Amino acid sequence: MAKPVISLFSFLSIISLLTLAPAASALPLSTSSRWIVDESGQRVKLACVNWVSHLDSVVAEGLSKQPVDAIAKRIASLGFNCVRLTWPLLLATNETLAAVTVRQSFQSLGLLESISGIQSNNPALVDLPLLKAYQAVVSSLGSNNVMVILDNHLSTPGWCCNNNDDNGFFGDKYFNPDLWITGLTRMATLFKGVSNVVGMSLRNELRGPKQNVDDWYKYMQRGAEAVHSANADVLVILSGLSFDTDLSFLAKRPVSLTFAGKTVFEVHWYGFSDGQAWKNGNPNQVCGQVYNNVKRKSGFLLDNGLPLFVSEFGVDHRGTNVNDNRYLNCFMAAAAEFDVDFALWTLVGSYYLRQGVVGMEEYYGILNWDWSDIRNSSLTQRLSVLQSPLQGPGLAQSRMHKIIFHPATGLCLLKVGFLGPLKLGPCSQSGAWAYSSRKVLTLKGTYFCIQADKLNKPAAVGILCTTRNSQWDIISDSKLHLQSKTMDGTEVCLDVDSSNTVVTNSCNCLSRDSSCDPGSQWFKLVDSTINSSPKSPMLELNSVPCQVSALPLSTHKRWIVDENGRRVKLACVNWVSHLDTVLAEGLSKQPVNAIIKRITSLGFNCVRLTWPLFLATNSTLAEVTVRQSFQSLGLLGSISGLQSNNPGFLDLSLIKAFQAVVSSLGKNNVMVVLDNHLSKPGWCCSNTDGNGFFGDEYFNPDNWIVGLTRMAALFHGVRNVVGMSLRNELRGPKQNVNDWYTYMQRGAEAVHKANPVVLVILSGLKFDTDLSFLANRPVKLTFSGKTVYEVHWYGFTDGQEWKSGNSNQVCGHVYNNVKGRSGFLLDRGFPLFVSEFGVDQRGTNVIDNRYLNCFMAAAVELDVDFAQWSLVGSYYLRQGVKGMKEYYGILNSDWSGIRNSSLTQKISVLQTSIKGAGLHTPRLHKIIFHPATGLCLLKVGTRGPLKLGPCSQTQGWTYSSTKVLLLNKNEFCIQADQLNKPAVLGIPCTTPNSRWETISDSQMHLQSKTTDGTEVCLDVDSDKTIVTNACKCLSGDSSCDPASQWFKVVDSLINSTPSKEGLEAIDDRLVHY
């Protein structure tokens, strides 16, 4: 028996409290049912990697290759929050070994080169005792917020494991149970109070001829009690028998311990655990068999409410091991389904000495031989999906739903764009799916379901979900094939092609054949409560989202740009905060953070946040609390809602509450434009409300300057506040151009002086519809590069014209007016911000519907920055009405969802920059935009028709001087084939049916002649195919809606290149011609 080392451990346990940094404030960890949770009861998923420190040298591997802090940082950068750090029992029970220095240990093994490496990379460690060096590694991990599980890997230092190494089970030559208890107690005591040490694994891979269940209970329970008695904070982790693959005995005989909330069980699962079964057998059959064995031997614990930690799994990172490759696909499916805590084997790229070989390379290691880089980055990326929890206490962001996981890639099935294909992508962007009792896979919150279209074609998304091609059976022994039938009765399975598009192919490798790999057809339906929202399709067009690091903004000619000179398109939504309560609307309905996450999920990068002047000029009003403001207005129901959703706001002063909203937006990377909407809190606007122009009852110019100055100063240094709009909708009988110049120039100078980083935004006259006076008299300011002009454009701006007039004629007339009153500024190199536009979201307002089509065409053509009116679903109080609904609001009345998702999707195309400073993209080309849908004309598939689809997928077009619409980089052009038939791509392009005139007052009809001389216009049919119909609604008729025939040929710099398949199809047709 080794000599006691109490004195050494007493000393080390004292100094350890002074040297080891805590990992996180929510530690220690405990258990709740099957979950590991922090002090607040929220799940913490252990996403660990094994770092070997139990071999002959008894030093954590790799310290001769890289500094310990660099290794710890690499671990954290790879997404691991935890290390399972191995140790041999003799380190804690043999005083002589514990006191040996790192240098002496390596000298005794003849590892002089490793000493040199440690001297170079970790000089502070080379003369530490082995135990102190072990502590130093734990400390470095703590300094990088990495949790640690101390794993007693074996007794005598060396490689592990086999049945005859005398380290396997209680009573073996090197495995004295009493000495083991002593060692566990000492290590638990040594690391007591070291907060990043969150668990202790009692013993690795129990094994060998002596293993038996009775001794397991006897000694593992003693070990668990000893650890908990010495260190009540740590999780106590118990391994099973048969190399830690078997815990089945727990099904009938639970562990009996005196403590609760700290016990975790661990299991190991490798490909070689089942010999060469994966290589020699059919992967579907092997996966089904092995999965059932794992469930029976250990997975059942999760169903019984006990945490299970897969403390070792791994594969050969070279990618050439067939056994490992097939096993990993099955393991990934199971690990995602169980959402288990885990520790990957291993971090190690090479060993100092392993089994007598100096510098042996570890092909199961994430890092390469010299620990300088990742061995297989694509494999590491694939495995990283397991690091994120899918469910558990405190993590519920949405109701339980399914994600469709593809284990061979570590990706999930997602829907791209509005009409785009089903593709694989990051699981964080997967939609929420439901798998019904009828075996239909629907995208939650929509009518869309996955359908089998044709054999060897992309899977489709449709809305008639009662057909047989909408039903998906889970088949094969692996339960990982999703099988359906096409409409012609062909059986197909979901599959993935080389571009990660989800297709339907013949089901393969279902049984018997051992040479076949079904990995591409394996999909797992996994439960999740984590929000996994599809990436907003407007971000696919090369948009420039708000990057706080690139702020502040400035102007360059007509563009708003970041610090790098790259265009930032303000894609804003108006959030009202200027009404009687002087609080941002909706906070009684939803938590502020939930509202902001909704804003970002909708693709907006900016909020135009309104405020009344009195908030900055009347100290009494500014200091009124939110509660007092609502009490004074009798809004007791709203107070209750605030108490429930945003309790932290209730007793803030109004000015502090306004700041808190801005701060929350900043934390979510949302830019803010502060808009002085009016002076006296209330609804805006009319010509006689006393708030309209300088000198009105509530609009003292000097007070206004004071208020602007105070707000600019208050938000100086708040990086996400990128602009200040001086005043909303100047109007009324007093308005005149001379006073506009006098006071707007003064206001601009005052804001810039108080806060020189913000954009200064100047509005026009006549409810901000008229800036025409700037054509002959520019603004004179002492600063440059910060001035933006704003304009408002609504359907009701032009009265009943849209309803009573012909839409083509009205659009042409109104568009020319907008160009003459404000749009001309863009041509002169000034930024123009459409700070308000919007429509009745119910879709029943004829004026708004017709106006919006014209507005969309102009907004895309001009590529303007904008702020949509409005986010608001309902108001606390508006014009004396409590809870008034806002039908121009994107959100519904309780702020819980979208009022009109199809309309919101249509408008979202405006969020993307299609040209501008710093966009390094191809030469200028055309896209053919369809304003009624927000989509673009594109060529679909290998031999498909011209259709509408996401503008991110459109090809680049050229509109020649001979009025031919040519597909870039080839000779094909759009041609009118026959009346009421699909338009075609063809050659030659010199025929009359290849020339497209831009006609009608709107300049949005594209007219040609068929080969028989019939005049036709491009149109869109019910399935969004581009057809040629008789031109309609050109003039006169006010009842006719021409929108389906409106197309805008728009300049663009977005990267829109035909797919390889599309080019191949063009080549095929060229041969045909």
HUNOR-V294767 format. One record per backbone hydrogen bond with DSSP energy under -0.5 kcal/mol. CO is the residue of the C=O (numbers start at 0). NH is the residue of the N-H. E is the energy in kcal/mol with one decimal. If there is no record, write none. Layout:
{{CO	NH	E} {CO	NH	E}}
This chain:
{{2	94	-0.9} {4	8	-2.4} {5	9	-2.8} {6	10	-2.0} {7	11	-2.5} {8	12	-2.7} {9	13	-1.2} {10	14	-2.0} {11	15	-2.1} {12	16	-0.8} {13	16	-0.7} {14	17	-1.0} {14	18	-1.2} {15	19	-1.9} {18	20	-0.5} {23	26	-1.3} {25	38	-2.6} {29	36	-2.8} {31	34	-2.3} {32	306	-0.5} {34	31	-2.7} {34	36	-0.5} {35	43	-2.7} {36	29	-2.4} {37	40	-1.8} {41	37	-2.5} {43	45	-0.6} {44	46	-0.9} {45	47	-0.7} {45	341	-2.9} {46	80	-1.6} {46	81	-1.1} {47	343	-2.4} {48	83	-1.9} {49	51	-0.5} {49	346	-2.9} {49	347	-0.5} {50	85	-1.7} {51	60	-2.6} {53	157	-1.8} {54	57	-1.8} {59	62	-1.0} {61	64	-1.8} {61	65	-2.0} {66	70	-2.1} {67	71	-2.5} {68	72	-2.5} {69	73	-2.0} {70	74	-2.3} {71	75	-2.2} {72	76	-2.6} {73	77	-1.5} {74	79	-1.6} {75	78	-1.7} {80	146	-2.8} {81	48	-1.3} {82	84	-0.9} {82	148	-2.9} {83	50	-2.2} {83	85	-0.7} {84	150	-2.4} {86	152	-1.8} {86	153	-0.7} {87	90	-1.7} {88	91	-1.9} {88	92	-0.9} {89	93	-2.1} {92	94	-0.6} {93	97	-2.5} {94	98	-1.7} {95	99	-0.8} {96	99	-0.9} {97	130	-1.7} {99	129	-2.7} {100	104	-2.6} {101	105	-2.2} {102	106	-2.6} {103	107	-2.4} {104	108	-0.8} {105	110	-2.8} {106	109	-1.4} {109	111	-1.2} {110	114	-1.7} {111	115	-2.0} {112	116	-2.0} {113	117	-2.6} {114	118	-2.8} {115	119	-1.8} {116	120	-2.7} {117	121	-3.0} {121	124	-2.0} {121	125	-0.8} {124	127	-1.8} {125	102	-2.2} {127	101	-2.1} {128	132	-2.6} {129	133	-2.0} {130	134	-2.1} {131	135	-2.3} {132	136	-1.8} {133	137	-1.9} {134	138	-2.7} {135	139	-2.3} {136	140	-2.3} {137	141	-2.3} {138	142	-2.4} {139	143	-0.8} {140	143	-0.8} {140	145	-2.7} {141	144	-2.0} {144	146	-0.6} {146	82	-2.2} {147	149	-0.5} {147	197	-1.9} {147	198	-1.2} {148	84	-2.2} {148	150	-0.7} {149	151	-0.7} {149	200	-2.7} {150	86	-2.2} {150	152	-1.3} {151	203	-1.9} {153	88	-2.6} {154	89	-2.0} {161	164	-1.3} {165	173	-2.5} {167	206	-1.5} {168	171	-2.7} {171	174	-2.0} {174	170	-2.8} {174	176	-0.6} {175	179	-2.4} {176	180	-2.2} {177	181	-2.1} {178	182	-2.7} {179	183	-2.7} {180	184	-2.4} {181	185	-2.5} {182	186	-2.4} {183	187	-2.5} {184	188	-2.3} {185	189	-2.8} {186	190	-1.8} {188	191	-1.3} {190	193	-1.7} {192	194	-1.1} {193	196	-1.9} {195	147	-3.2} {195	197	-1.1} {197	234	-2.9} {198	149	-2.4} {199	201	-0.6} {199	236	-2.7} {200	151	-2.2} {205	242	-2.2} {205	243	-0.8} {207	210	-1.3} {211	215	-1.5} {212	216	-2.3} {213	217	-2.3} {214	218	-2.7} {215	219	-2.5} {216	220	-1.6} {217	221	-1.1} {218	222	-3.0} {219	223	-2.4} {220	224	-2.3} {221	225	-2.4} {222	226	-2.4} {223	227	-2.4} {224	228	-2.5} {225	229	-1.8} {226	230	-2.4} {230	233	-0.9} {234	199	-2.7} {234	236	-0.6} {235	237	-0.5} {235	263	-2.4} {236	201	-2.6} {237	265	-2.5} {239	205	-0.9} {240	244	-2.0} {240	245	-1.8} {243	267	-3.2} {245	240	-2.4} {246	249	-2.0} {247	250	-1.9} {248	251	-0.9} {248	252	-1.0} {254	256	-0.6} {260	30	-1.7} {261	235	-3.3} {263	237	-2.7} {264	308	-3.2} {266	310	-0.9} {266	311	-0.9} {269	272	-0.5} {270	273	-1.4} {271	274	-1.9} {273	276	-1.9} {275	279	-2.7} {276	280	-2.3} {281	285	-2.9} {282	286	-2.7} {283	287	-2.1} {284	288	-2.3} {285	289	-3.2} {286	290	-2.8} {287	291	-2.0} {288	292	-2.1} {289	293	-2.7} {290	294	-2.5} {291	295	-2.3} {292	296	-2.7} {293	297	-2.4} {293	298	-2.8} {294	299	-2.0} {296	246	-2.4} {297	300	-2.0} {298	301	-1.3} {298	302	-0.8} {299	303	-1.5} {300	305	-2.6} {301	304	-1.7} {306	264	-2.0} {307	309	-0.6} {307	340	-0.9} {308	266	-2.0} {308	310	-1.7} {309	342	-2.4} {311	268	-2.2} {312	344	-3.5} {313	270	-0.6} {314	316	-0.5} {315	318	-1.3} {319	321	-0.9} {320	324	-2.8} {321	325	-2.3} {322	326	-2.1} {323	327	-2.7} {324	328	-1.2} {325	329	-1.4} {326	330	-2.9} {327	331	-3.1} {328	332	-1.6} {329	333	-2.2} {330	334	-3.3} {331	335	-2.2} {332	336	-2.2} {333	337	-3.1} {334	338	-1.4} {334	339	-1.1} {340	309	-2.6} {341	47	-3.0} {342	312	-0.6} {343	49	-3.0} {343	345	-0.7} {345	365	-2.4} {346	366	-1.5} {348	361	-2.0} {350	358	-0.6} {351	358	-1.6} {353	356	-2.1} {355	357	-0.6} {356	353	-2.2} {356	359	-0.9} {359	350	-2.4} {360	362	-0.7} {361	364	-1.5} {362	316	-3.4} {365	374	-3.7} {367	370	-1.9} {372	367	-2.2} {375	379	-2.4} {376	380	-2.5} {377	381	-2.1} {378	382	-2.5} {379	383	-1.4} {381	384	-1.1} {382	385	-2.0} {383	386	-1.9} {384	387	-1.0} {389	528	-2.9} {389	529	-0.7} {391	394	-1.9} {392	42	-3.4} {394	396	-0.7} {400	527	-2.2} {401	432	-2.9} {402	404	-0.9} {402	525	-2.6} {403	412	-2.6} {404	406	-0.7} {404	523	-3.0} {405	408	-1.7} {405	409	-2.1} {405	410	-1.0} {410	405	-3.1} {411	424	-2.3} {413	415	-0.5} {413	422	-2.9} {414	416	-0.6} {415	419	-0.6} {420	415	-2.3} {420	422	-0.5} {421	501	-2.8} {422	413	-3.2} {424	411	-3.0} {425	428	-2.3} {426	429	-1.0} {430	432	-0.6} {431	443	-2.9} {432	401	-3.1} {433	435	-0.6} {433	441	-2.2} {435	438	-2.1} {438	471	-3.5} {439	435	-2.3} {439	441	-0.8} {440	449	-2.1} {441	433	-2.6} {441	443	-0.7} {442	445	-1.6} {447	442	-2.1} {448	461	-2.4} {450	452	-0.7} {450	459	-2.8} {452	486	-0.6} {453	456	-1.5} {456	503	-2.4} {458	421	-0.5} {459	450	-2.9} {461	448	-2.5} {462	464	-1.3} {463	466	-0.7} {466	469	-1.8} {467	470	-1.3} {467	484	-0.7} {468	451	-2.4} {469	440	-0.6} {470	472	-0.5} {472	474	-0.7} {472	482	-3.1} {474	479	-0.6} {474	480	-1.5} {475	478	-1.4} {479	522	-3.2} {480	474	-2.2} {480	482	-0.6} {481	493	-2.1} {482	472	-3.0} {483	491	-2.7} {485	488	-2.3} {489	485	-2.5} {491	483	-2.6} {492	504	-2.1} {494	502	-2.0} {496	499	-1.9} {499	423	-2.4} {500	496	-2.5} {500	502	-0.5} {501	458	-2.4} {502	494	-2.6} {502	504	-0.6} {503	455	-2.9} {503	456	-0.7} {504	492	-3.3} {508	283	-0.5} {509	476	-0.5} {510	512	-2.6} {515	282	-0.5} {515	517	-0.6} {517	520	-2.2} {518	521	-1.4} {520	522	-0.6} {523	404	-3.0} {523	525	-0.7} {525	402	-2.2} {527	400	-2.5} {528	396	-2.4} {528	397	-1.5} {535	538	-2.2} {536	539	-1.7} {537	540	-1.0} {538	541	-0.7} {542	544	-0.6} {545	547	-0.6} {546	549	-2.1} {547	550	-1.4} {549	562	-2.7} {553	560	-2.8} {555	558	-2.3} {556	830	-0.5} {558	555	-2.8} {558	560	-0.5} {559	567	-2.6} {560	553	-2.4} {561	564	-2.0} {565	561	-2.4} {567	569	-0.6} {568	570	-0.9} {569	571	-0.7} {569	865	-2.8} {570	604	-1.7} {570	605	-1.1} {571	867	-2.4} {572	607	-1.9} {573	575	-0.5} {573	870	-2.9} {574	609	-1.7} {575	584	-2.5} {577	681	-1.9} {578	581	-1.7} {583	586	-0.9} {585	588	-1.8} {585	589	-2.0} {590	594	-2.1} {591	595	-2.2} {592	596	-2.4} {593	597	-1.8} {594	598	-2.0} {595	599	-2.4} {596	600	-2.3} {597	601	-1.4} {598	603	-1.6} {599	602	-1.7} {604	670	-2.6} {605	572	-1.3} {606	608	-0.9} {606	672	-2.8} {607	574	-2.2} {607	609	-0.7} {608	674	-2.5} {610	676	-1.7} {610	677	-0.7} {611	614	-1.6} {612	615	-2.0} {612	616	-1.1} {613	617	-2.4} {616	618	-0.7} {617	621	-2.4} {618	622	-1.6} {619	623	-0.6} {620	623	-1.1} {621	654	-1.9} {623	653	-2.3} {624	628	-2.5} {625	629	-2.3} {626	630	-2.6} {627	631	-2.4} {628	632	-0.7} {629	634	-2.8} {630	633	-1.4} {633	635	-1.2} {634	638	-1.8} {635	639	-2.0} {636	640	-2.0} {637	641	-2.7} {638	642	-2.6} {639	643	-1.7} {640	644	-2.8} {641	645	-2.6} {645	648	-2.1} {645	649	-0.7} {646	649	-0.5} {648	651	-2.1} {649	626	-2.6} {651	625	-2.2} {652	656	-2.6} {653	657	-2.1} {654	658	-2.1} {655	659	-2.3} {656	660	-1.9} {657	661	-2.0} {658	662	-2.7} {659	663	-2.4} {660	664	-2.2} {661	665	-2.2} {662	666	-2.2} {663	667	-0.9} {664	667	-0.7} {664	669	-2.6} {665	668	-2.0} {668	670	-0.6} {670	606	-2.3} {671	673	-0.5} {671	721	-1.9} {671	722	-1.3} {672	608	-2.1} {672	674	-0.6} {673	675	-0.6} {673	724	-3.0} {674	610	-2.2} {674	676	-1.3} {675	727	-1.9} {677	612	-2.6} {678	613	-2.1} {685	688	-1.0} {686	732	-0.5} {689	697	-2.8} {691	730	-1.5} {692	695	-2.6} {695	698	-1.9} {698	694	-2.9} {698	700	-0.6} {699	703	-2.4} {700	704	-2.2} {701	705	-2.3} {702	706	-2.9} {703	707	-2.7} {704	708	-2.4} {705	709	-2.6} {706	710	-2.4} {707	711	-2.7} {708	712	-2.5} {709	713	-2.7} {710	714	-1.9} {712	715	-1.1} {714	717	-1.9} {716	718	-1.0} {717	720	-1.9} {719	671	-3.1} {719	721	-1.1} {721	758	-2.9} {722	673	-2.5} {723	725	-0.6} {723	760	-2.7} {724	675	-2.1} {729	766	-2.2} {729	767	-0.8} {731	734	-1.3} {735	739	-1.5} {736	740	-2.2} {737	741	-2.2} {738	742	-2.7} {739	743	-2.6} {740	744	-1.6} {741	745	-1.2} {742	746	-3.1} {743	747	-2.4} {744	748	-2.2} {745	749	-2.4} {746	750	-2.4} {747	751	-2.4} {748	752	-2.3} {749	753	-2.0} {750	754	-2.3} {754	757	-1.2} {758	723	-2.6} {758	760	-0.6} {759	761	-0.5} {759	787	-2.4} {760	725	-2.6} {761	789	-2.5} {763	729	-0.9} {764	768	-2.0} {764	769	-1.9} {767	791	-3.1} {769	764	-2.3} {770	773	-1.9} {771	774	-1.9} {772	775	-0.9} {772	776	-0.9} {778	780	-0.6} {784	554	-1.8} {785	759	-3.3} {787	761	-2.7} {788	832	-3.2} {789	763	-0.5} {790	834	-0.8} {790	835	-0.9} {794	797	-1.4} {795	798	-1.9} {797	800	-1.9} {799	802	-0.8} {799	803	-2.9} {800	804	-2.6} {805	809	-2.9} {806	810	-2.7} {807	811	-2.2} {808	812	-2.3} {809	813	-3.2} {810	814	-2.8} {811	815	-1.9} {812	816	-1.8} {813	817	-2.6} {814	818	-2.6} {815	819	-2.3} {816	820	-2.1} {817	821	-2.5} {817	822	-2.6} {818	823	-1.9} {820	770	-2.3} {821	824	-2.0} {822	825	-1.3} {822	826	-0.8} {823	827	-1.2} {824	829	-2.5} {825	828	-1.6} {830	788	-2.1} {831	833	-0.6} {831	864	-1.0} {832	790	-2.1} {832	834	-1.8} {833	866	-2.5} {835	792	-2.2} {836	868	-3.5} {837	794	-0.5} {838	840	-0.5} {839	842	-1.4} {843	845	-0.9} {844	848	-2.7} {845	849	-2.4} {846	850	-2.5} {847	851	-2.7} {848	852	-1.2} {849	853	-1.4} {850	854	-3.0} {851	855	-3.1} {852	856	-1.6} {853	857	-2.1} {854	858	-3.2} {855	859	-2.1} {856	860	-2.4} {857	861	-3.0} {858	862	-1.1} {858	863	-1.2} {864	833	-2.6} {865	571	-2.9} {866	836	-0.6} {867	573	-3.0} {867	869	-0.7} {869	889	-2.6} {870	890	-1.5} {872	885	-2.1} {874	882	-0.6} {875	882	-1.7} {877	880	-2.1} {879	881	-0.6} {880	877	-2.3} {880	883	-0.9} {883	874	-2.4} {884	886	-0.7} {885	888	-1.7} {886	840	-3.6} {889	898	-3.5} {889	899	-0.5} {891	894	-1.9} {896	891	-2.3} {899	903	-2.4} {900	904	-2.4} {901	905	-2.2} {902	906	-2.4} {903	907	-1.5} {905	908	-1.0} {906	909	-2.2} {907	910	-1.9} {908	911	-1.2} {913	1052	-3.8} {913	1053	-0.6} {915	918	-1.5} {916	566	-3.6} {917	919	-1.1} {918	920	-1.5} {924	1051	-2.4} {925	956	-2.7} {926	928	-0.8} {926	1049	-2.8} {927	936	-2.6} {928	930	-0.7} {928	1047	-3.2} {929	932	-1.5} {929	933	-2.0} {929	934	-1.1} {934	929	-3.1} {935	948	-2.3} {937	939	-0.5} {937	946	-2.9} {939	943	-0.9} {944	939	-1.9} {945	1025	-2.9} {946	937	-3.0} {948	935	-3.0} {949	952	-2.3} {950	953	-0.8} {955	967	-2.8} {956	925	-2.8} {957	959	-0.7} {957	965	-2.7} {959	962	-2.0} {962	995	-3.6} {963	959	-2.5} {963	965	-0.9} {964	973	-2.0} {965	957	-2.5} {966	969	-1.2} {971	966	-2.6} {972	985	-2.5} {974	976	-0.7} {974	983	-2.3} {976	1010	-0.8} {977	980	-1.6} {980	1027	-2.2} {982	945	-0.6} {983	974	-3.2} {985	972	-2.0} {990	993	-2.1} {991	994	-1.4} {991	1008	-0.7} {992	975	-2.3} {993	964	-0.6} {994	996	-0.5} {996	998	-0.8} {996	1006	-2.9} {998	1003	-0.6} {998	1004	-1.5} {999	1002	-1.5} {1003	1005	-0.5} {1003	1046	-2.8} {1004	998	-2.5} {1004	1006	-0.7} {1005	1017	-2.1} {1006	996	-2.9} {1007	1015	-2.7} {1009	1012	-2.4} {1013	1009	-2.5} {1015	1007	-2.7} {1016	1028	-2.1} {1018	1026	-2.1} {1020	1023	-1.9} {1023	947	-2.2} {1024	1020	-2.4} {1024	1026	-0.5} {1025	982	-2.2} {1026	1018	-2.5} {1026	1028	-0.6} {1027	979	-3.2} {1027	980	-0.7} {1028	1016	-3.4} {1032	807	-0.5} {1033	1000	-0.5} {1034	1036	-2.3} {1039	806	-0.6} {1039	1041	-0.6} {1041	1044	-2.4} {1042	1045	-1.6} {1044	1005	-0.5} {1044	1046	-0.6} {1046	1048	-0.5} {1047	928	-3.0} {1047	1049	-0.8} {1049	926	-2.3} {1051	924	-2.3} {1053	1055	-1.3} {1054	1056	-0.6} {1055	955	-0.9} {1058	1062	-2.3} {1059	1063	-2.3} {1060	1064	-2.1} {1061	1065	-2.0} {1062	1066	-2.5} {1063	1067	-2.2} {1064	1068	-2.3} {1065	1069	-2.4} {1066	1070	-2.0} {1067	1071	-1.8} {1068	1072	-3.0}}
